[in-house]
């Protein structure tokens, strides 16, 4: 296959809700490139080399803003103001109950209908390898209390990493915040084949137990003896169709508790390897948990006319615990006025030689 061409920025130029949409191309000095649109601050393209130095596009995405708007809402997006689910869209803060919009059956998901994945960020390219995007969530949007200002910076480094730095501040009232990146990865460089042959390792000994609607029960369980045990490198497809109770959601859509380090320190979270191409992606994060999602319900047409189907992309989403405001023993996601929630996600790429 020929190396993929960079996406055309002209196909992303449009005004939405009075805000200009654009595509920003980031490059390092070694050939790696990323294309980021300020609609949802989403990663649309990520070109990294395989074991032979051939560039391949390792994220699912779209060729134009029209495809983005018609496609899977979370694909490639930066998620806020609260990543994951909140049970019944309700939580209490300082004795006051707040009712959020319900956009996932009876629950609230990924910040609701005005979440960042549906919004146009203000953006400026600060160098050939970085772009900074900002968004303000207004008091009362989707039922959230307080104004929340968010800043996201994407940077491509010369050691072939995509670094995402983010910071949200409560401007005027106590509120809650939880952020993540929702990129769908396929290290083969193709979007029309599954990731079941990808080998995954996660630095997690425990996971969050959930009910039938994917809401945490509050229990934290050991991964040992379950299909969520990725402490050793394991193909994603090895146990994805297991009859274990955990897999009744049709694949992986689970929160794994990362091994505790210094709070807020950058630590290794996971490694994803595609044996066919040799590409390796190491995930580093400052967050306490990692959402593993195997693209169980993916569908639609993506870049180059590729047919995206179930399990053609895998998400490794560092974040705080879902539904944390309703579980006092979970790490807090509360922000007081003037308080920041800052974090970093690093997706670092390398390659392994072919086996002898």
HELIX and SHEET records of a PDB file:
HELIX    1   1 UNK A    9  UNK A   12  5                                   4    
HELIX    2   2 UNK A   65  UNK A   70  1                                   6    
HELIX    3   3 UNK A   87  UNK A   89  5                                   3    
HELIX    4   4 UNK A  112  UNK A  114  5                                   3    
HELIX    5   5 UNK A  116  UNK A  118  5                                   3    
HELIX    6   6 UNK A  141  UNK A  143  5                                   3    
HELIX    7   7 UNK A  236  UNK A  238  5                                   3    
HELIX    8   8 UNK A  245  UNK A  249  5                                   5    
HELIX    9   9 UNK A  303  UNK A  305  5                                   3    
HELIX   10  10 UNK A  324  UNK A  326  5                                   3    
SHEET    1   A 2 UNK A  14  UNK A  16  0                                        
SHEET    2   A 2 UNK A  19  UNK A  21 -1                                        
SHEET    1   B 4 UNK A  23  UNK A  27  0                                        
SHEET    2   B 4 UNK A  33  UNK A  37 -1                                        
SHEET    3   B 4 UNK A  42  UNK A  49 -1                                        
SHEET    4   B 4 UNK A  55  UNK A  57 -1                                        
SHEET    1   C 2 UNK A  78  UNK A  79  0                                        
SHEET    2   C 2 UNK A 180  UNK A 181 -1                                        
SHEET    1   D 2 UNK A  85  UNK A  86  0                                        
SHEET    2   D 2 UNK A 108  UNK A 109 -1                                        
SHEET    1   E 2 UNK A  90  UNK A  93  0                                        
SHEET    2   E 2 UNK A  96  UNK A  99 -1                                        
SHEET    1   F 9 UNK A 122  UNK A 127  0                                        
SHEET    2   F 9 UNK A 130  UNK A 137 -1                                        
SHEET    3   F 9 UNK A 148  UNK A 156 -1                                        
SHEET    4   F 9 UNK A 161  UNK A 170 -1                                        
SHEET    5   F 9 UNK A 340  UNK A 351 -1                                        
SHEET    6   F 9 UNK A 279  UNK A 285 -1                                        
SHEET    7   F 9 UNK A 267  UNK A 274 -1                                        
SHEET    8   F 9 UNK A 198  UNK A 202 -1                                        
SHEET    9   F 9 UNK A 234  UNK A 235 -1                                        
SHEET    1   G 2 UNK A 175  UNK A 176  0                                        
SHEET    2   G 2 UNK A 334  UNK A 335 -1                                        
SHEET    1   H 5 UNK A 216  UNK A 222  0                                        
SHEET    2   H 5 UNK A 204  UNK A 210 -1                                        
SHEET    3   H 5 UNK A 253  UNK A 258 -1                                        
SHEET    4   H 5 UNK A 289  UNK A 293 -1                                        
SHEET    5   H 5 UNK A 315  UNK A 319 -1                                        
SHEET    1   I 2 UNK A 300  UNK A 301  0                                        
SHEET    2   I 2 UNK A 307  UNK A 308 -1                                        
END                                                                             
